[in-house]
Structures are given as C-alpha cells and as structure tokens.
Amino acid sequence: MAAGGAGPSWTPAYVGLGSNLDDPIDQLRRAFDELASLPGCRLVACSRLYRSDPVGRTDQPRFVNAAAGLLTEGTARELLVGLRRIEAAHGRQRGDDRWGPRTLDLDLLAFDRARIDEADLRVPHPEIASRSFVLHPLAEIAPDLQLPGQGTVALLAAACDARGLELVAAT
C-alpha cells in the first residue's frame, strides 16, 4: 500500500499485439483476455483489429495487430515478464528470426512517460514512430499519449504512411 494508506499506485502502460499464425484474430482476442488477467493489472482499453503487411520478411502471411491500454501496479520489467509468459502460452518461441512469423507478439510500447534503455526492454518502443500497424491502433485508445522525445501518438499516426493497413474487426 502507498504511504499514508492511499492505496495502490497505478501506472498507465500500452501494449502492441500482433499475430500471423494459428488464427491471428482469435490469438489477439484471447490475448486481450489474458492481459486483463495479469496480476496487478487492469485492462482499460482495446483497439480494433487491423491487418498489415509483414515488415522485414515478406514471405509470410499478413499480420493482425491491435493495441491495449493497461493500468499496472508493477514495474515495466514485471509487466514485460507477464507479456512474455502470455506469448509462451500461445506457443511463441523467441529465436533468431526477428522478422519471422509468430503466433503472438506482445510489445511494451510505452510505460507512463518513462524512458528505459536496457538490452531487452526499450521504452518507448524504438520503432514506434515508423510503424502504422502500431500507431493507428494506439491512436484509437490513447491519441494524446505523449511519447518522450517524439510527440503525441495522434500526430505520429497522422504523419505515418498507412498503406497496407486495413481494419479487420472490433474487439
């Protein structure tokens, strides 16, 4: 409990979701449920689902992407551990193929206004400003989110080329 008995301190965090294997729409819908079940977290917002072209390797199925807004009592590191557990439960195997197909990818996009630069945890996500499949879903749920050193999500989304991005479904 916080000093003075004020209760827990909740930190806003934003997660990007992506999948292109094993029924990607179902993968993301299940992942939203699992995000809502993370200890010390509350799922407060879910974007619609978008289909996007793969980045890096084009010889794979298109992706389905979304964004989620959470409030968490934990640290960014604790949230990352929870995200990796959810990925593993979906059969995600992290390996050398950074751009390859995957059952589920959960990226910690932003953690309040924090800047974190560690080997396996970089916040805000280092490629966020150039990825329409991240920015457009995130702009649905947090348009005024200020990304340190980059501007608001709404402005970044408006400046990002959205070719190849199409709305799939509401969550």
Summary of the structure (lengths in Angstrom):
residues: 171
radius of gyration: 15.5
end to end distance: 33.6
largest distance: 56.4
contacts: 523
relative contact order: 0.22
helix: 29%
strand: 29%
